[in-house]
Amino acid sequence: MSTKLLIHPQTTPLRGIITVPGDKSVSHRAVMLAAIAEGVSVIRRWLPAGDTLATLGAVRALGVEIEIDKKSPTAWDLQIEGRGLHGLQPPDRPLDLRNAGTGIRLLAGLMAGQRFPVTLDGSEQLRKRPMRRIAEPLRLMGARIETTDGRAPLHLTPAPLHAIQYEMPVASAQVKSAVLLAGLYAAGETAVYQPGPARDHTERMLAAMGANVETNGNWITMHSLFTAHRSLQPLNLTVPSDMSSAAFPLVAAAIVPHSQITIENVGMNETRTGILDWLRAMGANFTLTNERVTGGEPVADLTVRFDELHSTAVHGASVVCGIDELPIWAVAASQAAGSSTVRDAAELRVKEVDRIGVLAGELRKLGIQLTEYADGFTVHGPVRLALNSLKGPCGVEVDSHDDHRLGMSLAVAGLVATGDTLVHDAACVADSFPGFVETMQALGANMQWVE
């Protein structure tokens, strides 16, 4: 596949009904927890993206048998033969998590309770991401985990675990999940305090599998399965469509004049709907229909219509409910009247790339006025994205920097530019949204892969 994506100015409305790929966060967790369940788990509409395939490969390397029915390029059905809490097998080489930050951090919690040594590694990009945030609480539980200057590779050796009460300095679903997964193997009751909202997919899935996990205010308590001589029951799950993926066609329809689209079966977990709250505050026009619950997760069909947007501010606890959507929110903000600001988002600095600095640099190439802060940025709108003075066959050439969310954000921005936009290094969009271009084309978006 080409790594360059060409976007022409959109001269017609976006129209249609689509389904985006399954939720990446749920897909990661489903494979890991099914691996340590007793019995066969059935997982439908699992997301076969770059990051989740890395987790799938790691679980297979631990001796777990997985049957795959490739229903479509973006949705697989899995049958996973669970091996129980202590049935995983030592791998014959380091587990390669590629670019998957969620994969390596959650797997570290799971591996802390195993009876064999293991090394968790990944790409050069993953090796730059901070791992002390999960290593420190795991060490408090007795885990023997060595980092490489606070980063991957991670080396874990067997050690008995004990329960702790851990107060996270910053709300983080990955840290919380790593501690809870280790808590399955720890003597006693493990409790995690989160100072603000964070994704709760791990708690929901554990509860659906029969684990004794409780939420009381900001405290989440995990009762050990190891000391209770209990096991996890297998999963029977249909993965909801990923809100993080839905955000791209959602924003595209909100800013391309006269557009109207519907995205079906979107996960509506309240810890993931920050982008909807922010767009609603900007005056975006969308409705939810066919609301229901599947596998413990709320879902709905989401219809969005173009409307005039105005500025808003994003800060505080709401940031974590849409941290991954802030790059595409910045594109929406560029088309809103006034100056829109996000603060309390320093976590963006340690994603796949520095998503504040890199985002600012690439959006400025498109003519977007953006003021950068240590923990956020201000976007000054509205602006009609204009041609750059760069030479070449396209009006503006930008680069994803191998960041899937940045690549898709730049592609959506190109739809409302006055000239062509060429996104370099765009193949990374498959890390979370395989079929992104084809899905956008189905809505009438004027973009295609080029040599």
TIGUKOL-997022 format. One record per residue (C-alpha): residue in three letters; x, y negated, z. Coordinates in pm, whole numbers, plus 50000, padded with zeros to 5 digits. Last residue first. Layout:
BEGIN
ALAXYZ ...
END
This chain:
BEGIN
GLU502374933049461 VAL498884921549554 TRP496194932449800 GLN492894914449761 MET490804885749893 ASN487664867049782 ALA485224877950051 GLY481974891249909 LEU480774909550221 ALA482044942650081 GLN485354924750018 MET485644918350391 THR485224955250463 GLU487724964550192 VAL490274940350334 PHE489864953050690 GLY489934989850589 PRO492045000250885 PHE491404975251164 SER493684979951468 ASP497194988051344 ALA495814987050988 VAL496254949050990 CYS500004956750989 ALA499914958750608 ALA499934920550607 ASP503694914750595 HIS503164883150387 VAL499844864850372 LEU499344845450048 THR496804817250056 ASP495184802349745 GLY493944766649746 THR491404744749922 ALA491394766550233 VAL488184780250382 LEU488794816950291 GLY492474813550381 ALA491564809550748 VAL490064844550739 ALA493344858650602 LEU495374839650861 SER493294854851139 MET493714889550989 GLY497514886450992 LEU497584871551341 ARG495534900551473 HIS497784926351307 ASP501064911451424 ASP503934921851193 HIS505134885551176 SER501824878450999 ASP503484855050750 VAL502214824750556 GLU502544813250196 VAL500384784050094 GLY499114772549755 CYS500084804149575 PRO502134810449259 GLY505314796749416 LYS506744765249568 LEU505704753649912 SER504134718849918 ASN501174731350115 LEU497644731449987 ALA494924721350229 LEU492734734950504 ARG489794711550537 VAL490164700850897 PRO487564698051168 GLY489264697651396 HIS492154694051640 VAL493244727251795 THR494644725552147 PHE497004752152281 GLY497624777552553 ASP499734787052854 ALA503064770052785 TYR501314744052572 GLU501104738552193 THR499234711152010 LEU497674722651683 GLN496754703551370 ILE495794728651102 GLY497314721050762 LEU497694756750643 LYS501414756750725 ARG500384744251070 LEU498474776751117 GLU501714796651079 GLY503744777051334 ALA500964775251590 LEU500244812251565 VAL503934820351610 GLY504274798751920 ILE501024809152084 ARG500974845551980 ASP504524851452100 VAL504704884851922 GLU503074918651980 LYS501754902352299 VAL504034885452552 ARG503294848252490 LEU499554854752467 GLU499624863452838 ALA500124826052900 ALA496384821752837 ASP495364799553130 ARG494494771852880 VAL492504770152555 THR491544736852402 SER489174725452130 SER489534690251987 GLY486604675551797 ALA484244687951525 ALA484774725151466 GLN486484739851157 SER489904743351321 ALA488144758051626 ALA487004787751417 VAL490634794451318 ALA491694791151683 TRP489004816751774 ILE490754840451532 PRO493984837351732 LEU492104838152066 GLU490424871551997 ASP492964893252179 ILE492464873752504 GLY488684876752484 CYS487424886852828 VAL490804877352979 VAL490174840852893 SER486794839553068 ALA488424838953412 GLY489914804353369 HIS489994785453041 VAL488304779552708 ALA487244744452611 THR484774734952337 SER484624716352008 HIS481674715151770 LEU480504739151503 GLU478074734151214 ASP476224766051125 PHE476804797650924 ARG474714827451029 VAL475674856651251 THR473854889651311 LEU475164913951573 ASP473724948951615 ALA474004960951974 VAL476104982752205 PRO476394988452582 GLU478995014752689 GLY478155043852921 GLY478495069052638 THR475905049852438 VAL473745021552573 ARG471225000952373 GLU470534967152212 ASN468844969851872 THR469224932351812 LEU471694904851905 THR471554870151748 PHE474084845451609 ASN474304808251529 ALA477544792451647 GLY477104760251848 MET480624757951992 ALA479434771252331 ARG477994801352148 LEU481384806451984 TRP483064807052325 ASP480564831152477 LEU480744853952174 ILE484564854252185 GLY484454862952556 THR482464894452483 ARG484954921152597 THR484454923452977 GLU480714921552918 ASN480784954252724 MET478854946352408 GLY480364972052172 VAL479194965351817 ASN476864990951659 GLU476164971451338 ILE477674939051206 THR475134917251028 ILE476064889250789 GLN474794854850691 SER476864828650506 HIS475574794450396 PRO478984777550432 VAL482004799050534 ILE482724790150901 ALA480424813151103 ALA480594840850844 ALA484394842150873 VAL484164840451252 LEU482034871951266 PRO484034889050990 PHE487114885351214 ALA485494890051557 ALA484104924251463 SER487624938251498 SER488014926851860 MET484394936451927 ASP485294972151828 SER482464993951703 PRO481245018251968 VAL482935052352008 THR480405080752018 LEU481205102052320 ASN480725136752461 LEU483635138952704 PRO484805169352897 GLN484435171353277 LEU487385160053486 SER488555184053754 ARG488235188154130 HIS490605202154392 ALA489845172054617 THR493575165454668 PHE494245164554294 LEU491025146954198 SER492065116554399 HIS489365090954474 MET489855059154268 THR488665026554422 ILE488104994254228 TRP488074962154434 ASN486854928754297 GLY483314933554427 ASN482964970354513 THR483654992454213 GLU483765030054266 VAL485535058754097 ASN484675094554194 ALA485465112253870 GLY482645130553693 MET483575125253330 ALA481165095953287 ALA482785079753593 LEU486235082853434 MET484905067353114 ARG483325037553288 GLU486385031553507 THR488745032753210 HIS486555010352993 ASP486514983053259 ARG488214954653073 ALA489304927453313 PRO487424901053511 GLY489284881553781 PRO491534886754082 GLN491604924654029 TYR492134945254342 VAL493114981554289 ALA492395009854530 THR493855044854542 GLU492185069354776 GLY494315097054924 ALA497065119054780 ALA497855107554428 TYR497185127354108 LEU494045109453985 GLY495605077854129 ALA498185078353848 LEU495275072153612 LEU493975044553839 VAL497375027353856 ALA497865028053478 SER494275016253426 LYS494664985953652 VAL497914976253481 GLN496354979653136 ALA493124962253231 SER495034932353362 ALA493844906153612 VAL496904887053733 PRO498734891754065 MET497194926554090 GLU496454936254448 TYR497374972554503 GLN496004994654777 ILE498085025854755 ALA497585063354723 HIS500475087654727 LEU502375104054445 PRO504765133554457 ALA507665129554212 PRO508475143253868 THR510775122353643 LEU509745092853426 HIS511985074053181 LEU510545043153010 PRO512175031352686 ALA510845004752706 ARG511114972152899 GLY512114958753240 ASP515824959753157 THR515324995153028 THR512735009253264 GLU513075037453513 ILE510095054953665 ARG510125077653965 ALA506595074354096 GLY506105070854470 MET502885050854461 LEU504845018554510 ARG506875029454208 LEU503655029954002 PRO502884994654123 GLU506294982353999 ALA506435001453669 ILE503134987553541 ARG504014950553547 ARG507664959253495 MET506814969453138 PRO507224936652948 ARG507154938452564 LYS510374937052361 ARG510644974852322 LEU507224974652155 GLN508554953451869 GLU511604975551831 SER509185004551796 GLY508295029152069 ASP509455048252373 LEU508115069552657 THR510515094752809 VAL509265125252998 PRO510235146153296 PHE508015175053409 ARG505475180753686 GLN503085153253580 GLY501665125753803 ALA503665096653662 MET502755108253310 LEU499195095153342 GLY500275061053464 ALA502955058553195 LEU500345069252938 LEU498325038253022 ARG501285015152961 ILE502575032952650 GLY499215035052472 THR498015000252559 GLY501204985252421 ALA500945005852103 ASN503594994751851 ARG505165029451798 LEU504115050852097 ASP506915076052033 LEU507045102752305 PRO510655112152369 ARG511545147552249 ASP510675183852320 PRO507495174652503 PRO506735189952844 GLN503335207252846 LEU500055193552983 GLY498075217853196 HIS498245200253531 LEU495095178953527 GLY493245201553288 ARG494245213452941 GLY491435197352744 GLU490795211252397 ILE489985180052196 GLN487395179751920 LEU487685147851719 ASP485415129951470 TRP487225104351258 ALA486135069651149 THR488095044450941 PRO489195065150640 SER485885083950657 LYS484485115150823 LYS487985128450879 ASP487145158651093 ILE490075163951327 GLU490735193151563 ILE493005185051857 GLU495075209952055 VAL496985194452347 GLY500605205552396 LEU502115172852519 ALA503245164652163 ARG499555164452072 VAL498985137252332 ALA501845116352190 GLY500525119851836 LEU497055108651940 THR498545078652122 ALA500485068851809 LEU497345074151602 THR495645049251834 ASP498195022151756 GLY498245027351378 ALA494495030451342 PRO492405062251327 LEU489485048951538 TRP487235076251678 ARG483745076051525 ARG482755106951729 ILE484585121852027 VAL483745157352133 SER485575170452440 VAL486305207552486 GLY486845220852837 GLU488535210053160 ALA489695174053115 ILE493365163553100 ALA493525158252720 ALA490015143252712 LEU491345115552936 MET494175106152700 VAL492155108552378 ALA489195088952514 ARG491415061952662 HIS493065052152335 SER489765053152143 VAL487985031652405 SER490615004452376 LYS490615006351996 ASP486855003251961 GLY485595020351648 PRO485945005451303 VAL483634978251168 THR480134985451040 ILE478754962550774 ILE475544945850658 GLY475794919550387 ARG476464883850282 LEU479424859850276 PRO478484827850096 THR480104818349764 THR483084795849685 GLN485614812449916 PRO489104798849841 HIS491324827449722 ILE493114850949959 LEU496124871649856 LEU497404898850090 LYS500974911050064 THR502234943650220 SER501174964849926 MET500005000050000 
END
